[in-house]
Amino acid sequence: MSTSQTVLRSAALLALFAFLGTALVAATYQGTRDQIRENERLALLNSLRQLVPESDYDNNLLEERITLPAHPLLGSDEERFAYLAKLHGQVHTVLLEVSSREGYTGTINLLVAIHKSGEVAGVRTLSHAETPGLGDLIEIKKSEWILGFNGHSLDNLTRQQWQVKRDGGTFDQFTGATITPRAVVKAVYRALRYFNQQRDKLLLKPTPSNKPPSKQHPEENREKRDEQ
């Protein structure tokens, strides 16, 4: 075999190995990405079921959702989802994906379930990077603090009360950690404001062109005056 043939053969083998290596890496990446997505889907489904018992809805929560454009009250510059819990075709609970960038070490992502009456059905933390042993008490598996939102609304708490106790509000802060619970309380409050503003859309109510605009909640009017 000539020298040129040997070189060509070696080059071909190297190219083949490079191709196989690239294909293996690509396949591994795709498999890992798919597994991550599946894990995220299962974690979300678990959170949805914690907030709305399976006996309380007869639709597919992951499929029955509305894509929401970015909005300051949702705490994100990206689209978010609202998951709809239905029974006999009627929406009775809306589960909003909301975020707060005011966490101690980064963004806190939450799932806030709101009954059609405007009361909080429950809140769960989807992801965060808060300090272990302090800020991570916002997780249901670490403490029951997150259950303190259940049953509250814009009607039974004033804006002042929608704060941690250190700021003159209703909700407990953590020993040695106020920033994290403060961020969560604000995010839940904003979620309620968003629900109040978008109630008809979220509950899939028809909105005829001749329908008068819905009345704003008193807390909304106060909020707007404060923002001016």
C-alpha positions as CSV (number, residue, x, y, z in Angstrom):
1,M,0.0,0.0,0.0
2,S,1.4,3.4,-1.0
3,T,2.0,6.2,1.4
4,S,-0.8,8.3,-0.1
5,Q,-3.3,5.4,0.3
6,T,-2.2,5.0,3.9
7,V,-2.8,8.7,4.6
8,L,-6.2,8.6,2.9
9,R,-7.2,5.5,4.9
10,S,-6.1,7.1,8.2
11,A,-8.0,10.3,7.4
12,A,-11.1,8.3,6.5
13,L,-10.9,6.4,9.8
14,L,-10.5,9.7,11.7
15,A,-13.4,11.2,10.0
16,L,-15.5,8.1,10.7
17,F,-14.6,8.2,14.4
18,A,-15.3,11.9,14.6
19,F,-18.7,11.4,13.0
20,L,-19.6,8.5,15.4
21,G,-18.4,10.6,18.3
22,T,-20.5,13.6,17.3
23,A,-23.6,11.4,16.7
24,L,-23.1,9.7,20.2
25,V,-22.8,13.1,21.9
26,A,-25.9,14.4,20.0
27,A,-27.9,11.3,20.9
28,T,-26.9,11.6,24.6
29,Y,-27.8,15.3,24.6
30,Q,-31.2,14.6,23.1
31,G,-31.9,11.8,25.5
32,T,-30.8,13.9,28.5
33,R,-32.9,16.9,27.3
34,D,-36.0,14.7,26.8
35,Q,-35.5,13.3,30.3
36,I,-35.2,16.7,31.8
37,R,-38.4,17.8,30.1
38,E,-40.2,14.8,31.3
39,N,-39.0,15.3,34.8
40,E,-40.1,19.0,34.6
41,R,-43.5,17.9,33.3
42,L,-44.0,15.3,36.1
43,A,-42.9,17.9,38.7
44,L,-45.4,20.4,37.4
45,L,-48.2,17.8,37.3
46,N,-47.4,16.9,40.9
47,S,-47.7,20.6,41.9
48,L,-50.9,21.0,40.0
49,R,-52.4,18.0,41.7
50,Q,-51.3,19.2,45.1
51,L,-53.2,22.4,44.6
52,V,-56.3,20.9,42.9
53,P,-57.3,17.4,44.0
54,E,-57.9,15.0,41.1
55,S,-61.5,14.6,42.3
56,D,-62.1,18.3,41.8
57,Y,-61.6,18.4,38.0
58,D,-62.4,16.2,35.0
59,N,-60.1,17.7,32.4
60,N,-56.4,17.3,31.5
61,L,-54.7,20.1,33.5
62,L,-51.5,20.0,31.4
63,E,-53.4,20.4,28.1
64,E,-56.1,22.8,29.3
65,R,-54.0,25.9,29.5
66,I,-53.9,29.5,28.2
67,T,-50.7,31.1,26.9
68,L,-50.3,34.5,28.6
69,P,-48.2,37.3,27.1
70,A,-45.4,38.7,29.3
71,H,-46.8,41.0,32.0
72,P,-45.3,42.8,34.9
73,L,-47.7,41.3,37.4
74,L,-46.6,37.8,36.3
75,G,-43.0,38.8,37.0
76,S,-41.6,37.7,33.6
77,D,-40.5,39.1,30.3
78,E,-41.6,35.8,28.6
79,E,-44.9,34.1,28.0
80,R,-46.3,32.2,30.9
81,F,-49.1,29.6,31.2
82,A,-52.4,29.6,33.1
83,Y,-53.7,26.1,33.7
84,L,-57.5,25.7,34.0
85,A,-59.2,23.2,36.3
86,K,-62.7,22.4,35.0
87,L,-65.6,20.4,36.3
88,H,-68.4,19.7,33.9
89,G,-66.9,22.1,31.4
90,Q,-66.8,25.1,33.8
91,V,-63.5,26.6,35.0
92,H,-63.5,26.8,38.8
93,T,-59.8,27.3,39.5
94,V,-57.0,29.0,37.6
95,L,-53.3,28.1,38.2
96,L,-50.9,30.9,37.2
97,E,-47.2,30.6,36.6
98,V,-45.6,33.6,38.3
99,S,-42.1,34.7,39.2
100,S,-40.3,37.1,41.5
101,R,-36.9,38.5,40.8
102,E,-36.7,39.8,44.3
103,G,-35.4,36.6,45.9
104,Y,-32.3,36.7,48.0
105,T,-30.2,34.7,45.4
106,G,-32.2,34.9,42.2
107,T,-35.6,34.3,40.6
108,I,-38.3,32.4,42.5
109,N,-40.9,30.6,40.3
110,L,-44.3,29.9,41.8
111,L,-47.6,28.3,40.9
112,V,-50.5,30.2,42.3
113,A,-54.0,28.6,42.3
114,I,-56.9,31.0,42.5
115,H,-60.6,30.0,42.8
116,K,-63.0,31.8,40.5
117,S,-64.2,33.6,43.6
118,G,-60.8,35.3,43.8
119,E,-59.5,33.4,46.8
120,V,-56.1,31.7,46.8
121,A,-56.6,27.9,46.6
122,G,-52.9,27.3,47.3
123,V,-49.3,28.2,46.3
124,R,-46.4,26.0,45.5
125,T,-42.7,26.8,44.8
126,L,-41.6,25.4,41.4
127,S,-38.0,26.5,41.5
128,H,-35.6,28.8,43.3
129,A,-32.0,29.3,44.4
130,E,-32.6,30.5,47.9
131,T,-30.3,29.7,50.9
132,P,-30.7,26.1,52.2
133,G,-32.0,26.1,55.7
134,L,-33.3,29.6,55.5
135,G,-34.9,30.8,52.2
136,D,-35.8,27.2,51.1
137,L,-38.6,27.2,53.8
138,I,-40.8,28.4,50.9
139,E,-40.8,24.7,49.8
140,I,-43.8,22.7,51.0
141,K,-41.5,19.8,51.8
142,K,-39.4,22.0,54.1
143,S,-42.2,23.9,56.0
144,E,-45.9,24.7,55.9
145,W,-45.3,28.4,55.6
146,I,-46.5,28.4,52.0
147,L,-49.9,27.2,53.2
148,G,-50.5,30.5,54.9
149,F,-51.9,32.0,51.6
150,N,-54.8,29.6,51.4
151,G,-58.2,31.3,51.5
152,H,-56.8,34.8,51.3
153,S,-57.9,37.3,48.6
154,L,-57.9,41.0,47.7
155,D,-61.3,41.1,49.5
156,N,-60.3,39.8,52.9
157,L,-56.9,41.4,53.2
158,T,-55.9,45.0,52.4
159,R,-52.9,45.9,50.4
160,Q,-51.1,46.7,53.7
161,Q,-51.9,43.3,55.0
162,W,-50.4,41.7,51.9
163,Q,-46.9,42.0,53.4
164,V,-44.7,40.2,55.9
165,K,-45.2,41.1,59.5
166,R,-42.0,43.1,59.6
167,D,-43.4,45.4,57.0
168,G,-46.7,45.7,58.9
169,G,-48.5,42.9,57.1
170,T,-50.1,39.5,57.9
171,F,-47.5,36.9,56.8
172,D,-44.7,35.6,58.9
173,Q,-41.1,36.1,57.8
174,F,-38.4,33.5,58.5
175,T,-35.9,33.8,61.3
176,G,-32.8,35.3,59.7
177,A,-34.5,35.6,56.3
178,T,-37.0,38.2,55.4
179,I,-36.2,38.9,51.7
180,T,-37.4,35.5,50.5
181,P,-40.8,35.5,52.1
182,R,-41.3,39.1,51.2
183,A,-40.7,38.3,47.6
184,V,-43.1,35.4,47.6
185,V,-45.9,37.5,49.3
186,K,-45.5,40.2,46.7
187,A,-45.6,37.7,43.9
188,V,-48.8,36.1,45.2
189,Y,-50.4,39.5,45.7
190,R,-49.5,40.5,42.1
191,A,-51.0,37.2,40.9
192,L,-54.3,38.1,42.5
193,R,-54.2,41.5,40.9
194,Y,-53.5,39.9,37.5
195,F,-56.4,37.4,38.0
196,N,-58.7,40.3,38.9
197,Q,-57.8,42.2,35.8
198,Q,-58.0,39.2,33.5
199,R,-60.8,37.3,35.2
200,D,-63.2,36.9,32.3
201,K,-60.4,35.7,29.9
202,L,-59.0,33.3,32.5
203,L,-62.4,31.8,33.3
204,L,-63.2,31.6,29.6
205,K,-66.3,33.8,29.8
206,P,-67.7,35.3,26.6
207,T,-66.9,39.0,26.1
208,P,-69.4,40.5,23.7
209,S,-68.3,43.8,22.2
210,N,-71.3,45.6,23.8
211,K,-70.4,44.2,27.3
212,P,-69.5,47.1,29.7
213,P,-66.0,46.9,31.1
214,S,-65.8,45.0,34.4
215,K,-65.5,47.1,37.5
216,Q,-62.1,47.3,39.1
217,H,-61.4,46.1,42.6
218,P,-60.8,48.9,45.1
219,E,-57.3,47.5,45.7
220,E,-56.6,48.0,42.0
221,N,-57.7,51.6,42.1
222,R,-55.4,52.2,45.1
223,E,-52.5,50.5,43.4
224,K,-52.9,52.6,40.3
225,R,-53.0,55.8,42.3
226,D,-49.8,54.7,44.2
227,E,-48.0,54.0,40.9
228,Q,-48.7,57.5,39.5
